[in-house]
Amino acid sequence: MPKTLSETPWREVLEAGRGEELITTARQGAKRARHTAIPDDLHPALVEALSASGVDRLYSHQTATLRAAREGHTIITTGTASGKSLAFNLPVLDTLAHDPRARAIYLYPTKALAQDQARKLAQLRAPFLRQAIYDGDTPREERRAIRARSNLILTNPDMLHVGVLPNHRAWGDVFANLAWIVVDEAHVYRGVFGSHVGNVLRRLRRIANAYGTEPRFLLTSATIANPAELAEDLTGHEFTLIDEDGAPHAEQQIAIWNPPLTDERTGARASALSEAAMLLAGLVEQEVRTICFLKSRRGVELIQRFTQLRLEQAGRADLGERIAPYRAGYTPAQRRELERRLSEGELLAVVATDALELGIDIGELDAAICVTFPGTVASLRQMWGRAGRRKRGLALYVAGDDALDQYFCRHPEQFLDRPVEAAILDYESEEIHRAHLVAAAYELPLSGEDAGTLGPRWQGYADHLVQEGKLREKGGSYMVRGDGFPAGAVSLRSSSTESFAVVDSTSGELIGTVEAARAPGTVHPGAIYLHLGRPFEVEELDLVNRRAVVRPFDGDWYTQPKKETDTFIERVREHRVAMGIDLFFGVVSVTEEVIAFQRKRISDHEAVDLQALDLPPQTFVTQALWYELPDGVLAGEDLPIDRLLGALHAAEHTQIAVLPLIAMCDRWDIGGLSTNYHPQTGKPTIFIYDGHPGGVGITRAGYAGFETLVADAERLIAECPCSKGCPSCIQSPKCGNLNEPLSKAGALAMLGRMLSLG
């Protein structure tokens, strides 16, 4: 694609990459608004409030959402800054204006989003509206008044799960008059988190039904491949989709930047962080208001520091003071102050984690930089959408050396045109669903009437829970056994109810939890554990008390566990013949034993040492796809027996690397095993499994799109310029065998034959 650069304040910055760094540029054209009149049947008090806030007409999708929401459950998915908030507010506020008793609940994935929406609602000054935030920061002395008085309550799934539903009797008036449930940023609810939230929303429906109401759902989402399906999976209802965007959009220039090669033999490239700092410094010098996104909290701090140093060297230290980091770990007051300074123009740039990916209003920005691929095309477009909202903007992607980053740099046209991914969740994932059934039984006894909300498998799972002593059954009703508080034992971010606490030894603070099955590989003694991007070193793993003790870490290495892994096929759910092989999807037991860990330098990923560990094996049950490789695929001179295991291993790595292109997931959510002989299949076999106990549907998506998975993996390997394999193709940062053995040539031969048979 041509590197055409328009006359813009950032042209000079991008010109520096006219060599190999600037891979391509493209433009997305401006789009004009489609307006409609404010409907005549809106309540006069709402119309007056809209007018006072400057709203005298609507975008077409806002009107369409109002009409659809009046008829049934609705999800709206339009671009960033398209006015989705007003779209869902209109039907809700109209109901509240007409009915003084009506209540509404708004759910947000972050406290910051709830705060932002509360500010916008307050600015309406609608006399009928009594909004309030109800979350973990709400003072206890205010909570009773909120339940009694507020008609629009902003909260989050976690508070709903542990604070509202188990105490529904205190919320009786709210549930008896609950008319609307709004779920904003619904695309966030995928994988393990989404599977939990799907259960929480079903429990919410069940309690509302018990109080005689059937609230209407309104969901919003960024652009994803399956918005209506996601909405239905989350709530159990059928939805109308509104996806025609009537808002105006400014022209946007897109640029892809690949750090230059520093070693052709190994494929090593210059640091993405330093390249991003160079670009950010150049934009700030041109006074281009910029947001720079990066996953790692530590990386955010480094980019900000590197940028300030560059500006100091250029004699513009004054501009360096107008750059700030934004990440988790700051107090709410600190974050609000940063948002204010950015919105009001005091700051020229902010370097942020994905905490600012979501729709917080931070004013007009000119440029958005995304450093390394954020995991999904949908997230990337969300980030890019923060820039050029009202005038021409720059959307810049700085690639890392990861396999997907380099794959996209070799295929920029596919990258720019690639459809967004599907959001995957499975609310009936066994471990997750069973835990929520116990929580639901605590709220109200389970009975035959619950199939409509809790799903068709509830009774089978409930009978198993009776056998385990967690429920008791009497006359067709199922109640909790014992005096515990079941919801308190269920983390919405973990698929397992059994977890290890992670405690900072310097402060005594609980900083997180790790699923029991993943603890030996994540928080073993000596491990470098990342919490919200901040590194800690594990001092002790207490297996009896289920606790990992950590301390802040400032060294120059990271760790990688060495594991021995076995799989056992529990049951086959689906089978088909594809590309000359037998392909299966089903349930497997995975046994992992961490036997050692390797320390590697951050700068060049070179191994420092290998240290032995003595830890017990861990077993968990999950979903998997697997395929058996017949002699016809593996025979030939290009796949000798001594290269076979390396070929299988490399193919497994690359298929795991490209699976996120099919399902909205992260490589770290997926595990794999390749073997030249599996005792149950009797053949060379490759397993790819969900890395969370119970599974959440990731590998089901891989099973359905297996042909694409193989084609993408083969292409990724074939086009990498390295000779024997590198981090940009067959090596994996999470390999339990420390990337041994691997055969690039063998994997290419094997995948090529599968494609020829497909």
Secondary structure, 3 states (H helix, E strand, C coil): CCCCCCCCCCHHHHHCCCCCCEEEEEEECCECCCEECCCCCCCHHHHHHHHHCCCCCEEHHHHHHHHHHHHCCEEECCCCCCCHHHHHHHHHHHHHHHCCCCEEEEECCCHHHHHHHHHHHHHHCCCCCCEEECCCCCCHHHHHHHHHHCCEEEECHHHHHHHHHHHHHHHHHHHHCEEEEEECCHHHCCHHHHHHHHHHHHHHHHHHHHCCCCCEEEEECCCCCCHHHHHHHHHCCCCEEECCCCCCECCEEEEEECCCEEECCCCEECCHHHHHHHHHHHHHHCCCCEEEECCCHHHHHHHHHHHHHHHHHCCCHHHHCCEEEECCCCCHHHHHHHHHHHHCCCCCEEEECHHHCCCCCCCCCCEEEEECCCCCHHHHHHHHCCCCCCCCEEEEEECCCCHHHHHHHHCHHHHHHCCCCECCCCCCCHHHHHHHHHHHHHHCCECHHHHHHHCCCHHHHHHHHHHCCCEEEECCEEEECCCCCHHHHCCCCCCCCCEEEEEECCCCCEEEEEEHHHHHHHCCCCCEEEECCEEEEEEEEECCCCEEEEEECCCCEEEEEEEEEEEEEEEEEEEEEECCEEEEEEEEEEEEEEEEEEEEECCCCCEEEEEECCCCCEEEEEEEEEEECCHHHHCCCCCCHHHHHHHHHHHHHHHHHHHHHCECCCHHHEEEEEECCCCCCCCCEEEEEECCCCCCCHHHHHHHCHHHHHHHHHHHHHHCCCCCCCCCCCCCCCCCCCCCCCCHHHHHHHHHHHHHHC
